[in-house]
């Protein structure tokens, strides 16, 4: 059987819906003979009559009734599709998948996503926390829309920009001798025991590279797999820690942790947003990228979820 013609189905559907060839012709703004020809061609394609032509009006055959039932569903779905496309283009609907390394994924993106969804409540957003290499691969494979990481990402096929400059700070228990000293120099860090993130962590890499360039040798007392674990170990007095300032919220500091102000310490790294270098990005992705360029949180605002 030859393929059915969507245009012919639409004409038949209109005839069946209005119960008249002439009314269908008026509704479709074509001639009545053209309507009759298209219906006959559809009947020939299907190999069965669809309409009994009567002196006064028309009547659907059993086959015609069955086909009309299908065309009702087809054109209802067509309208639903058109409406869905309009909603997505107007950001009344849509989906956004984001990958992130741990620091922005834990302390910045939840804040940003919350504010974005207040503006576009119909857009569903999912966030996956992973390492930078995995995020890049998943973006290239169209499994994620965009990513954020504490490292510069520059690869063919990807576009990127620096979202914010992230400050890496030294934290300590208030009872730690360094915290109680008050006037701390870079040299005072030599030989101190530190609690760091695991190998491969961008936070750790940034801090170790900075310390090495500054000629400061430290002792790695413990390696832990998350920022929260580092903060808890530091609060327990097990050593000094290095974390993003975004990871240190005011209510965490009170009584448990303190940021050690070290003369000469100036350790920063970019938090980079990256995505496929495509001119035809989905509307939700475009809107989120514009939103990120507009919204730059201060550290305590991102941690506490307050608006800037």
TORVORO-387490 format. One record per residue (C-alpha): residue in one letter; x, y, z. Coordinates in steps of 0.2 Angstrom, whole numbers, plus 5000, padded with zeros to 4 digits. Layout:
BEGIN
AXYZ/...
END
This chain:
BEGIN
X500050005000/X500750174995/X501050295010/X499550405015/X499750595011/X499650705027/X498850845016/X497450725010/X497150655028/X496950835033/X495650875020/X494650715023/X494750755042/X493950925039/X492650845028/X492150715041/X492250845055/X491150975046/X490050845037/X490050935021/X491250955005/X490751135003/X490951185021/X492651095021/X493151195005/X492651355013/X493651305029/X495251265019/X495051405007/X495151284992/X493851234978/X492551104981/X493151004966/X494951004974/X494250934990/X493350794981/X494850754971/X495950734986/X494750634996/X494550514981/X496450494979/X496550454998/X495250324995/X496250254981/X497750244991/X496950155006/X495950044993/X494250075002/X492850205001/X492850325015/X491250425011/X489550385004/X489050534993/X487150564996/X486050684988/X485850785004/X487550775012/X488750635015/X488950485027/X490550405032/X490750215028/X491350095042/X493150125035/X492850305035/X492350305053/X493950215058/X495050325048/X494150485055/X494550415073/X496350405068/X496450575061/X495650645076/X497050575086/X498350625073/X497850805072/X497550825091/X499450765093/X499950885080/X499151025089/X499950965105/X501650955097/X501451135090/X500951195108/X502451105115/X503651185103/X502851355107/X503051325126/X504851275124/X505251425113/X504451535125/X505251445140/X503651385147/X504351215146/X506051125142/X507451035150/X509251075155/X510550955160/X512151025169/X513750945174/X514851015188/X516450985198/X516150975217/X516351155222/X515251245210/X514051095210/X513851105229/X513951285233/X513551395217/X512451305205/X511051255217/X510851445221/X510951485202/X509751345197/X508451405211/X508451585205/X508351525187/X506851415190/X505951555199/X506151655182/X505651495172/X504751375182/X504251265168/X506051225164/X506651055172/X508451065177/X509550915183/X511350935190/X512650795190/X514250815200/X515750735192/X517550765187/X517950885173/X518550755160/X516850655162/X515850815161/X516750865145/X516550695137/X514650695141/X514450875134/X515250815118/X514150665117/X512550775120/X512250685137/X512450855146/X512051035140/X513351125149/X514651115163/X515551215176/X517151175184/X518651245194/X519851245179/X520051325162/X519251215148/X519851255131/X519551115118/X518951105100/X517051105098/X516751185115/X516451365120/X516851435137/X516951585148/X517451625166/X515951635177/X516851705193/X518651705200/X518551585215/X519651625230/X520551475238/X520651505257/X521551415272/X520351365286/X520751305303/X519951265320/X519851415331/X520951325343/X522351285330/X523951375335/X523951455318/X522251525320/X522651595337/X524351665332/X523451815324/X524851875313/X525251735300/X526551745286/X526751625272/X528351555280/X527251505295/X526351375284/X527951275281/X527851105288/X526051125294/X524950975292/X523551005279/X521950905275/X521650915257/X520450845244/X520850695234/X522150685220/X521350755204/X520350885214/X520451055205/X520451145222/X521951035228/X522851065212/X522651255213/X523251265231/X524751145228/X525351235213/X525151405222/X526151335237/X527451265226/X527751425216/X527851515233/X529151395239/X528051325254/X528151145258/X526751075268/X526350905275/X524750815269/X524050735284/X522450675276/X521550665259/X519650665259/X518350655245/X517250805248/X517350985254/X516150945268/X517350805274/X518850925274/X517851055284/X517350925297/X519050855299/X519751035301/X518451085313/X518950925323/X520750995324/X521550875313/X522551005303/X522351155291/X521251145276/X521151235259/X519451255251/X518451375240/X517851535249/X516151485242/X516251325253/X516451425269/X514751495274/X514551615289/X513551495300/X514851355297/X516251475303/X515451525320/X516251425333/X516851285322/X518051355309/X518951515305/X519751575289/X521651605292/X522151775285/X523951745279/X524951895273/X525451865255/X524151735252/X523251765235/X522651605228/X521351615215/X520651505200/X519351535187/X517651445188/X517351405170/X515651375161/X515851275145/X514651205132/X514551145114/X515051285102/X513351275093/X512451425086/X510751335088/X510751295106/X509151245114/X508151395121/X508251335139/X510151325138/X510351495129/X509251575143/X510351495157/X511951555149/X511251725148/X510651715166/X512451655172/X513251805164/X512051925173/X512051835190/X513751835199/X513451785217/X514551835232/X515151685242/X514051695256/X512551725245/X512851575235/X513051465251/X511551535260/X510451545245/X510051735246/X509851845231/X511251965226/
END
